[in-house]
Amino acid sequence: MLLDAPLQRVVGRFVPVSLPPAGTFDGQTVLVVGATSGIGLAAAVHFATLGASVIITSRVASRGDDAKRHIEEAAGPSRKGDISCLELDLERYGSCTSFMAELKRVLPGPASLDVAILNGGIVASHWEESDAGWEKTIQINTIGTTLLGLLLLGWMREGRDHRKAPAHMTFLSSREHLYPDLDRLVTWSQRNDGILRQVCSKENWPGGFFDAEPNYAVSKLLVMYTIEEISRLARGPNGDPLVIVNSVCPGMVYTGIGRNIASRSWFHSLCVYLTLIITAKTADSGARICVMAALKPKENHVSCDCIYTHASTVLS
Ligand SMILES: NC(=O)c1ccc[n+]([C@@H]2O[C@H](COP(=O)([O-])OP(=O)(O)OC[C@H]3O[C@@H](n4cnc5c(N)ncnc54)[C@H](OP(=O)(O)O)[C@@H]3O)[C@@H](O)[C@H]2O)c1
């Protein structure tokens, strides 16, 4: 129904999802990718408060140190687990592989990682190319996130025989994955150089004044497809998931992710501000949705706890 989405957004803004009981994550280790601000930082606080040892990632050591201090203070003296920070830049393939090597070094084995939250992401208002030659939103939100998901999955699968229950891998999706122009994507997919090259091309970057986040929706749609593939790879020989893979859309959350849109012009700045003030929930509330996703049973494997429709439904 047309009113479903706005209604759920308003309800989500004023009625936060309940957290599980204290001690739910006692003795567990949770990885939160991109936890220096916003939803990732708030999720790290929740997991630490609920008993987990938390590994956060940051591109810049000083930001990671600040986040670590914030989590320790916010979780308080009753915190049971450790907080540590590893360096990771989803924009660089080398950083993803060296992060994985470091993660394997600091943890005793694959069975010791209980939850991975793949949260890092950006919104870009201006076209910028990554070192690898892709547009940056696509590089970080789609390619880097997929690479990291695959690296983590390969390792976490190995741990299944040594665990009572499967570990969890949760991706931060967005309802905006429903917005891309599908006819245009289908046309691009038929060209020789493929859909990714077309999506990343500067010529195809919309120049319109009102479209302030041109590739964000596409980056989130493409990653929905890779999450489906990762979910398939996560199944064992009998079809049961060795790692429970799911994705969540937290709805609109008041964070700094719109900073690039706001910096475009006073008009965009005002729009971002008003939209956030009226409809957005707090990072604490948005992060609760990630925490609950990390507790879902295997029946939730491949599902998207998006208040909107799943990508495959839209494109089928
Ligand atoms: N806010 C919303 O309304 C909303 C709605 C739906 C989905 N989401 C999704 O939720 C996730 C978190 O967003 P947020 O709103 O919390 O934004 P945010 O406050 O800007 O946080 C983004 C996080 O991603 C990290 N990050 C950025 N670029 C990175 C890179 N190249 N490599 C590794 N980490 C990187 C940032 O760390 P640095 O310190 O390194 O920059 C930061 O910790 C995103 O995936 C976003 O798409 C947000």
PDBQT file of the ligand as one rigid body, heavy atoms in Angstrom, charges set to zero:
ROOT
HETATM    1  N1  LIG A 401      21.560   6.822   7.418  1.00  0.00    +0.000 N 
HETATM    2  C1  LIG A 401      20.554   6.281   6.752  1.00  0.00    +0.000 C 
HETATM    3  O1  LIG A 401      19.460   6.850   6.671  1.00  0.00    +0.000 OA
HETATM    4  C2  LIG A 401      20.728   4.929   6.104  1.00  0.00    +0.000 A 
HETATM    5  C3  LIG A 401      19.599   4.309   5.551  1.00  0.00    +0.000 A 
HETATM    6  C4  LIG A 401      19.738   3.055   4.951  1.00  0.00    +0.000 A 
HETATM    7  C5  LIG A 401      20.975   2.448   4.914  1.00  0.00    +0.000 A 
HETATM    8  N2  LIG A 401      22.060   3.086   5.440  1.00  0.00    +0.000 N 
HETATM    9  C6  LIG A 401      23.355   2.397   5.343  1.00  0.00    +0.000 C 
HETATM   10  O2  LIG A 401      23.921   2.281   6.622  1.00  0.00    +0.000 OA
HETATM   11  C7  LIG A 401      25.339   2.257   6.529  1.00  0.00    +0.000 C 
HETATM   12  C8  LIG A 401      25.932   3.229   7.536  1.00  0.00    +0.000 C 
HETATM   13  O3  LIG A 401      25.514   4.525   7.206  1.00  0.00    +0.000 OA
HETATM   14  P1  LIG A 401      25.456   5.734   8.242  1.00  0.00    +0.000 P 
HETATM   15  O4  LIG A 401      24.197   6.458   7.949  1.00  0.00    +0.000 OA
HETATM   16  O5  LIG A 401      25.731   5.271   9.615  1.00  0.00    +0.000 OA
HETATM   17  O6  LIG A 401      26.648   6.661   7.678  1.00  0.00    +0.000 OA
HETATM   18  P2  LIG A 401      27.949   7.298   8.362  1.00  0.00    +0.000 P 
HETATM   19  O7  LIG A 401      27.627   7.867   9.691  1.00  0.00    +0.000 OA
HETATM   20  O8  LIG A 401      28.542   8.181   7.324  1.00  0.00    +0.000 OA
HETATM   21  O9  LIG A 401      28.883   6.019   8.592  1.00  0.00    +0.000 OA
HETATM   22  C9  LIG A 401      29.475   5.355   7.538  1.00  0.00    +0.000 C 
HETATM   23  C10 LIG A 401      30.596   4.481   8.046  1.00  0.00    +0.000 C 
HETATM   24  O10 LIG A 401      31.188   3.860   6.894  1.00  0.00    +0.000 OA
HETATM   25  C11 LIG A 401      32.590   4.061   6.959  1.00  0.00    +0.000 C 
HETATM   26  N3  LIG A 401      33.196   4.164   5.633  1.00  0.00    +0.000 N 
HETATM   27  C12 LIG A 401      33.045   5.137   4.706  1.00  0.00    +0.000 A 
HETATM   28  N4  LIG A 401      33.826   4.887   3.644  1.00  0.00    +0.000 NA
HETATM   29  C13 LIG A 401      34.494   3.742   3.919  1.00  0.00    +0.000 A 
HETATM   30  C14 LIG A 401      35.467   2.989   3.232  1.00  0.00    +0.000 A 
HETATM   31  N5  LIG A 401      35.957   3.383   2.046  1.00  0.00    +0.000 N 
HETATM   32  N6  LIG A 401      35.953   1.868   3.814  1.00  0.00    +0.000 NA
HETATM   33  C15 LIG A 401      35.503   1.471   5.035  1.00  0.00    +0.000 A 
HETATM   34  N7  LIG A 401      34.596   2.150   5.743  1.00  0.00    +0.000 NA
HETATM   35  C16 LIG A 401      34.095   3.282   5.194  1.00  0.00    +0.000 A 
HETATM   36  C17 LIG A 401      32.785   5.359   7.722  1.00  0.00    +0.000 C 
HETATM   37  O11 LIG A 401      34.070   5.334   8.320  1.00  0.00    +0.000 OA
HETATM   38  P3  LIG A 401      35.196   6.466   8.083  1.00  0.00    +0.000 P 
HETATM   39  O12 LIG A 401      35.456   7.019   9.434  1.00  0.00    +0.000 OA
HETATM   40  O13 LIG A 401      36.339   5.688   7.576  1.00  0.00    +0.000 OA
HETATM   41  O14 LIG A 401      34.665   7.465   7.096  1.00  0.00    +0.000 OA
HETATM   42  C18 LIG A 401      31.677   5.275   8.761  1.00  0.00    +0.000 C 
HETATM   43  O15 LIG A 401      32.115   4.581   9.898  1.00  0.00    +0.000 OA
HETATM   44  C19 LIG A 401      25.669   2.576   5.072  1.00  0.00    +0.000 C 
HETATM   45  O16 LIG A 401      25.947   1.376   4.382  1.00  0.00    +0.000 OA
HETATM   46  C20 LIG A 401      24.380   3.183   4.548  1.00  0.00    +0.000 C 
HETATM   47  O17 LIG A 401      24.233   3.006   3.162  1.00  0.00    +0.000 OA
HETATM   48  C21 LIG A 401      21.967   4.300   6.038  1.00  0.00    +0.000 A 
ENDROOT
TORSDOF 0
